[in-house]
Amino acid sequence: MNRRVLLLVMLLLLGASTGRAEEGGLNTPLTATDGKTLRLTDFKGKVVLVNFWATWCPPCLEEIPALVLLQNRYKEKGLVVIGIDYMEKPDRARLIAFMDEQGINYPVVYGEVKSLQGVAKALGGVFALPVTKVLDRNGKVGASHIGGLTLEEMQKLVEPLL
């Protein structure tokens, strides 16, 4: 193999293993419905359950009561639940009304597709909804699930990281 090609391949592999692209994605500023800006990197030291969902997704809606209970049950142990409204046109007023109707007690972020896709990519990708990613206290993905979850299944993902 040509030395330049080999060097390029080695540099690409080294760059991929350092997590630089991941850090940029997790450090993306996200707009919450309360008007605050948050970044997933803001929560180091906490266990963060990130739920990618949409208001038009039936399994996503079925998960909401469990996410509310999970937030209540484990908040004191360092859990933060964050909902990411994904694959929908950003609409703060609609989301606030929806959150009130559903009793959502955790932050929900929304925004431009490109920003949200960057976060999704940094967490390993989102190819269907709902998708749940659980970050450990160091901000690394400790658990991942595609599809709807029950409260018991969420607890099994979260408890080992608390």
Contacts in CASP RR format, 6 or more apart in sequence:
PFRMAT RR
TARGET T0000
AUTHOR 0000-0000-0000
METHOD contacts of the structure
MODEL  1
MNRRVLLLVMLLLLGASTGRAEEGGLNTPLTATDGKTLRLTDFKGKVVLV
NFWATWCPPCLEEIPALVLLQNRYKEKGLVVIGIDYMEKPDRARLIAFMD
EQGINYPVVYGEVKSLQGVAKALGGVFALPVTKVLDRNGKVGASHIGGLT
LEEMQKLVEPLL
21 121 0 8 1.000
21 122 0 8 1.000
22 122 0 8 1.000
23 41 0 8 1.000
23 122 0 8 1.000
24 122 0 8 1.000
25 118 0 8 1.000
25 119 0 8 1.000
25 121 0 8 1.000
25 122 0 8 1.000
26 39 0 8 1.000
26 40 0 8 1.000
26 41 0 8 1.000
26 119 0 8 1.000
26 122 0 8 1.000
26 123 0 8 1.000
26 139 0 8 1.000
27 39 0 8 1.000
27 40 0 8 1.000
27 41 0 8 1.000
28 39 0 8 1.000
28 40 0 8 1.000
28 115 0 8 1.000
28 118 0 8 1.000
28 119 0 8 1.000
28 122 0 8 1.000
29 37 0 8 1.000
29 38 0 8 1.000
29 39 0 8 1.000
29 115 0 8 1.000
30 37 0 8 1.000
30 38 0 8 1.000
30 39 0 8 1.000
30 40 0 8 1.000
30 84 0 8 1.000
30 109 0 8 1.000
30 111 0 8 1.000
30 115 0 8 1.000
30 116 0 8 1.000
30 119 0 8 1.000
31 37 0 8 1.000
31 92 0 8 1.000
31 109 0 8 1.000
31 110 0 8 1.000
31 111 0 8 1.000
32 38 0 8 1.000
32 107 0 8 1.000
32 108 0 8 1.000
32 109 0 8 1.000
33 92 0 8 1.000
33 95 0 8 1.000
33 96 0 8 1.000
33 99 0 8 1.000
33 107 0 8 1.000
33 108 0 8 1.000
33 109 0 8 1.000
33 110 0 8 1.000
34 107 0 8 1.000
35 92 0 8 1.000
36 107 0 8 1.000
38 82 0 8 1.000
38 107 0 8 1.000
38 109 0 8 1.000
40 48 0 8 1.000
40 50 0 8 1.000
40 82 0 8 1.000
40 119 0 8 1.000
40 135 0 8 1.000
40 139 0 8 1.000
41 139 0 8 1.000
43 80 0 8 1.000
43 135 0 8 1.000
43 139 0 8 1.000
44 137 0 8 1.000
44 138 0 8 1.000
44 139 0 8 1.000
45 78 0 8 1.000
45 137 0 8 1.000
45 138 0 8 1.000
45 139 0 8 1.000
46 78 0 8 1.000
46 79 0 8 1.000
46 80 0 8 1.000
46 137 0 8 1.000
47 74 0 8 1.000
47 77 0 8 1.000
47 78 0 8 1.000
47 79 0 8 1.000
47 80 0 8 1.000
47 134 0 8 1.000
47 135 0 8 1.000
47 136 0 8 1.000
47 137 0 8 1.000
47 158 0 8 1.000
47 161 0 8 1.000
47 162 0 8 1.000
48 79 0 8 1.000
48 80 0 8 1.000
48 81 0 8 1.000
48 82 0 8 1.000
48 134 0 8 1.000
48 135 0 8 1.000
48 139 0 8 1.000
49 67 0 8 1.000
49 70 0 8 1.000
49 79 0 8 1.000
49 80 0 8 1.000
49 81 0 8 1.000
49 82 0 8 1.000
49 132 0 8 1.000
49 133 0 8 1.000
49 134 0 8 1.000
49 135 0 8 1.000
49 154 0 8 1.000
49 157 0 8 1.000
49 158 0 8 1.000
50 82 0 8 1.000
50 83 0 8 1.000
50 84 0 8 1.000
50 123 0 8 1.000
50 132 0 8 1.000
50 133 0 8 1.000
50 134 0 8 1.000
50 135 0 8 1.000
51 60 0 8 1.000
51 63 0 8 1.000
51 67 0 8 1.000
51 81 0 8 1.000
51 82 0 8 1.000
51 83 0 8 1.000
51 84 0 8 1.000
51 130 0 8 1.000
51 131 0 8 1.000
51 132 0 8 1.000
52 83 0 8 1.000
52 84 0 8 1.000
52 86 0 8 1.000
52 120 0 8 1.000
52 126 0 8 1.000
52 129 0 8 1.000
52 130 0 8 1.000
52 131 0 8 1.000
52 132 0 8 1.000
52 133 0 8 1.000
53 60 0 8 1.000
53 63 0 8 1.000
53 83 0 8 1.000
53 84 0 8 1.000
53 85 0 8 1.000
53 86 0 8 1.000
53 129 0 8 1.000
53 130 0 8 1.000
54 60 0 8 1.000
54 85 0 8 1.000
54 86 0 8 1.000
54 87 0 8 1.000
54 88 0 8 1.000
54 129 0 8 1.000
55 61 0 8 1.000
55 85 0 8 1.000
55 88 0 8 1.000
55 94 0 8 1.000
55 95 0 8 1.000
55 98 0 8 1.000
56 88 0 8 1.000
57 129 0 8 1.000
57 130 0 8 1.000
59 129 0 8 1.000
59 130 0 8 1.000
59 147 0 8 1.000
59 148 0 8 1.000
60 129 0 8 1.000
60 130 0 8 1.000
60 148 0 8 1.000
61 102 0 8 1.000
62 148 0 8 1.000
63 130 0 8 1.000
63 148 0 8 1.000
63 149 0 8 1.000
64 102 0 8 1.000
64 103 0 8 1.000
64 104 0 8 1.000
66 149 0 8 1.000
66 150 0 8 1.000
66 151 0 8 1.000
66 154 0 8 1.000
67 81 0 8 1.000
67 83 0 8 1.000
67 104 0 8 1.000
67 106 0 8 1.000
67 154 0 8 1.000
68 102 0 8 1.000
68 103 0 8 1.000
68 104 0 8 1.000
68 105 0 8 1.000
68 106 0 8 1.000
69 151 0 8 1.000
70 79 0 8 1.000
70 81 0 8 1.000
70 151 0 8 1.000
70 154 0 8 1.000
70 155 0 8 1.000
70 158 0 8 1.000
71 79 0 8 1.000
71 80 0 8 1.000
71 81 0 8 1.000
71 105 0 8 1.000
71 106 0 8 1.000
72 105 0 8 1.000
74 158 0 8 1.000
74 162 0 8 1.000
77 162 0 8 1.000
78 162 0 8 1.000
79 158 0 8 1.000
79 162 0 8 1.000
80 106 0 8 1.000
80 107 0 8 1.000
81 106 0 8 1.000
81 107 0 8 1.000
82 106 0 8 1.000
82 107 0 8 1.000
82 108 0 8 1.000
82 109 0 8 1.000
83 106 0 8 1.000
83 107 0 8 1.000
83 108 0 8 1.000
83 109 0 8 1.000
84 108 0 8 1.000
84 109 0 8 1.000
84 110 0 8 1.000
84 116 0 8 1.000
84 119 0 8 1.000
84 120 0 8 1.000
85 95 0 8 1.000
85 108 0 8 1.000
85 109 0 8 1.000
85 110 0 8 1.000
85 111 0 8 1.000
86 116 0 8 1.000
86 120 0 8 1.000
86 126 0 8 1.000
86 129 0 8 1.000
87 113 0 8 1.000
87 129 0 8 1.000
88 110 0 8 1.000
90 110 0 8 1.000
90 111 0 8 1.000
90 112 0 8 1.000
91 110 0 8 1.000
92 110 0 8 1.000
95 108 0 8 1.000
95 110 0 8 1.000
98 104 0 8 1.000
99 108 0 8 1.000
109 116 0 8 1.000
110 116 0 8 1.000
120 126 0 8 1.000
120 131 0 8 1.000
123 133 0 8 1.000
123 135 0 8 1.000
123 141 0 8 1.000
123 144 0 8 1.000
124 133 0 8 1.000
124 141 0 8 1.000
124 144 0 8 1.000
125 131 0 8 1.000
127 146 0 8 1.000
128 146 0 8 1.000
128 147 0 8 1.000
129 147 0 8 1.000
130 146 0 8 1.000
130 147 0 8 1.000
130 148 0 8 1.000
130 149 0 8 1.000
131 144 0 8 1.000
131 145 0 8 1.000
131 146 0 8 1.000
131 147 0 8 1.000
132 143 0 8 1.000
132 144 0 8 1.000
132 145 0 8 1.000
132 147 0 8 1.000
132 148 0 8 1.000
132 149 0 8 1.000
132 154 0 8 1.000
132 157 0 8 1.000
133 141 0 8 1.000
133 143 0 8 1.000
133 144 0 8 1.000
134 141 0 8 1.000
134 142 0 8 1.000
134 143 0 8 1.000
134 144 0 8 1.000
134 157 0 8 1.000
134 158 0 8 1.000
134 161 0 8 1.000
135 141 0 8 1.000
135 142 0 8 1.000
136 142 0 8 1.000
136 161 0 8 1.000
137 161 0 8 1.000
142 161 0 8 1.000
143 157 0 8 1.000
143 158 0 8 1.000
143 160 0 8 1.000
143 161 0 8 1.000
145 153 0 8 1.000
145 157 0 8 1.000
149 157 0 8 1.000
END
